Structure formats: C-alpha cells, structure tokens
Amino acid sequence: MKLRIISVGHKMPSWVETACAEYTKRMPREATVEIIDIKPEKRAAGNSTENIQLIEAKRILEAVGKDFCIALDERGQEVTTLQLADKFKDWQASSRDVALIIGGADGLHTSVKQKADWLWGLSKLTLPHAMVRVLLVEQLYRAHSVITNHPYHRE
C-alpha cells in the first residue's frame, strides 16, 4: 500500500522537509509514504476563492486517481490514535493505495470533499500548512507502530 499525501503548496521550510523525511524513512516497504506537491493557483485580482479552489480541485483529483481518498478538513471526523490505527488496518486490507489530501490556503473545493471516502479532522484548530504535513506523516507512522506493537506509541 502506498500512502500518498497530496498537498497543495510548495517550497516548504527545511524543518518540514527534515521532519517529513524522518517519519517517511521509518515506514516499512508495505506502507510507503510519498508527498506529492500540487501547484497552488495564483491569487490575483479578479480570481475568486471559488475559482482558485476549483482549479486546485482539478489538479488534486487528477493526482488522486482511483486511490482511497481522504480529505483533511477541520469539520471532518476526529479520531484517537488507536482509532486511526484501526482505520490504517482497514486501508491495508483493502489493497488500495490511499491519497490523503491537504488543501491550499483557500481550503478544499466542495468537489474534493464529495469525492472523499472519508473527511478527517486533525483538529478544530486552524493549523499552518507546514505543521499539517509533519503532523500527518507522524500520525501515519504512529498508527503503523500501534499495529506492529512497536514501542513508539505508549498508552
């Protein structure tokens, strides 16, 4: 199974790249993590938020393809680490790759949320894009460590 983080944005600070690389290298071959940057649409006079979201949605959905689609959304379902580990097991059992979508500065277009198999809320807080990347990769690693009884996660 591939876990593909499809993220609107580019040019992340070096601390984000370092942190993401640390957790992705810890993942086993049967659950690799790949980060795919989607070019954000330029914000220009006369370019509405709706239009920006729509253009970015087309890019996102093209990258998702036939993967099991998870959209990160502040209004999505919040889960504990153990619940996430259960979901991770389900993803593995499905034999499908998983696309986890992080929206851009203007958020996700409705079409992306409708396409999603699951809306996941990491927090009710508004989080910086860079933090979400790191948090997401870490939580995927943590969920995997729960499944494999690795001592990284402690209850």
C-alpha positions as CSV (number, residue, x, y, z in Angstrom):
1,M,0.0,0.0,0.0
2,K,1.2,3.5,-0.8
3,L,0.2,6.4,1.3
4,R,0.3,9.4,-1.0
5,I,0.0,12.8,0.7
6,I,-1.3,15.2,-2.0
7,S,-0.6,18.6,-0.7
8,V,-1.4,22.0,-2.3
9,G,1.7,24.0,-1.8
10,H,5.4,24.0,-2.4
11,K,8.7,25.3,-1.1
12,M,8.3,24.0,2.4
13,P,10.8,25.2,5.0
14,S,13.8,22.9,5.6
15,W,12.5,21.8,9.1
16,V,9.3,20.5,7.4
17,E,11.3,18.5,4.8
18,T,13.6,17.2,7.6
19,A,10.7,16.1,9.8
20,C,8.7,14.5,7.0
21,A,11.8,12.7,5.7
22,E,12.4,11.3,9.2
23,Y,9.0,9.7,9.5
24,T,8.7,8.5,5.9
25,K,12.0,6.7,6.2
26,R,10.7,4.8,9.3
27,M,7.7,3.4,7.3
28,P,8.0,-0.1,6.1
29,R,8.0,-1.1,2.4
30,E,4.5,-2.3,2.6
31,A,3.3,1.2,3.7
32,T,5.4,3.7,1.9
33,V,4.7,7.4,2.2
34,E,5.1,9.8,-0.8
35,I,4.4,13.5,-0.7
36,I,3.1,15.0,-3.9
37,D,3.1,18.8,-4.2
38,I,0.2,20.3,-6.1
39,K,0.9,23.8,-7.5
40,P,-1.2,26.4,-5.8
41,E,-3.2,28.7,-8.1
42,K,-2.0,32.3,-8.1
43,R,-4.1,34.7,-6.2
44,A,-4.7,37.6,-8.5
45,A,-7.2,40.5,-8.7
46,G,-10.4,39.1,-10.1
47,N,-9.6,35.5,-9.3
48,S,-12.2,34.5,-6.8
49,T,-11.7,32.0,-3.9
50,E,-14.2,29.7,-5.6
51,N,-12.3,29.8,-8.9
52,I,-9.0,29.2,-7.1
53,Q,-10.5,26.2,-5.2
54,L,-12.0,24.8,-8.4
55,I,-8.7,25.0,-10.4
56,E,-6.8,23.4,-7.5
57,A,-9.5,20.7,-7.2
58,K,-8.9,19.6,-10.8
59,R,-5.2,19.2,-10.0
60,I,-5.9,17.3,-6.8
61,L,-8.5,14.9,-8.2
62,E,-6.2,14.1,-11.2
63,A,-3.5,13.1,-8.7
64,V,-5.9,11.1,-6.6
65,G,-6.9,8.8,-9.4
66,K,-8.5,5.6,-8.1
67,D,-6.9,5.8,-4.6
68,F,-9.0,5.6,-1.4
69,C,-9.4,9.3,-0.9
70,I,-9.1,11.0,2.5
71,A,-9.6,14.8,2.6
72,L,-8.3,16.6,5.6
73,D,-10.9,19.1,6.8
74,E,-11.4,20.9,10.0
75,R,-15.1,19.8,10.0
76,G,-14.1,16.1,9.4
77,Q,-14.2,13.3,11.9
78,E,-11.7,13.5,14.7
79,V,-10.2,10.2,15.8
80,T,-7.9,8.9,18.5
81,T,-4.6,7.3,17.6
82,L,-6.0,3.8,18.3
83,Q,-9.0,4.6,16.1
84,L,-6.6,5.8,13.4
85,A,-4.6,2.5,13.7
86,D,-7.9,0.6,13.1
87,K,-8.5,2.6,10.0
88,F,-5.0,2.0,8.9
89,K,-5.6,-1.7,9.2
90,D,-8.7,-1.4,7.1
91,W,-6.7,0.5,4.4
92,Q,-4.1,-2.3,4.3
93,A,-6.8,-4.9,4.0
94,S,-8.5,-3.1,1.1
95,S,-5.4,-3.5,-1.1
96,R,-5.9,0.1,-2.5
97,D,-3.4,2.9,-2.3
98,V,-4.5,5.8,-0.1
99,A,-4.5,9.5,-1.0
100,L,-4.5,12.0,1.9
101,I,-5.3,15.5,0.7
102,I,-4.1,18.7,2.3
103,G,-5.8,21.7,0.8
104,G,-4.3,25.1,-0.1
105,A,-4.6,28.5,1.6
106,D,-8.2,28.8,0.4
107,G,-9.2,25.3,1.5
108,L,-10.7,22.5,-0.5
109,H,-13.4,22.8,-3.1
110,T,-16.7,21.0,-2.4
111,S,-16.0,18.6,-5.3
112,V,-12.9,17.2,-3.4
113,K,-14.8,16.8,-0.2
114,Q,-17.6,15.0,-2.1
115,K,-15.1,12.7,-3.8
116,A,-13.5,11.8,-0.5
117,D,-14.2,8.4,1.1
118,W,-13.5,10.0,4.5
119,L,-13.3,13.5,5.8
120,W,-10.7,13.5,8.5
121,G,-10.4,16.4,11.0
122,L,-6.9,16.6,12.6
123,S,-8.1,19.4,14.9
124,K,-10.7,22.0,15.3
125,L,-7.8,24.5,15.3
126,T,-6.7,26.1,12.1
127,L,-3.2,24.7,11.6
128,P,-0.4,26.0,9.4
129,H,0.1,24.0,6.2
130,A,3.6,23.1,7.1
131,M,2.6,21.8,10.5
132,V,-0.2,19.7,9.0
133,R,2.3,17.9,6.8
134,V,4.5,17.0,9.7
135,L,1.6,16.0,11.9
136,L,0.1,13.8,9.3
137,V,3.3,11.9,8.5
138,E,4.0,11.4,12.2
139,Q,0.4,10.1,12.8
140,L,0.7,7.7,10.0
141,Y,3.9,6.4,11.4
142,R,2.4,6.3,14.9
143,A,-0.7,4.3,13.6
144,H,1.6,1.8,12.0
145,S,3.7,1.5,15.2
146,V,0.5,0.7,17.1
147,I,-0.4,-2.1,14.6
148,T,3.0,-3.6,14.8
149,N,3.3,-3.3,18.6
150,H,6.4,-1.1,18.2
151,P,7.1,0.8,21.5
152,Y,7.0,4.3,19.8
153,H,3.3,4.7,20.9
154,R,2.5,4.2,24.6
155,E,-0.9,4.1,26.2
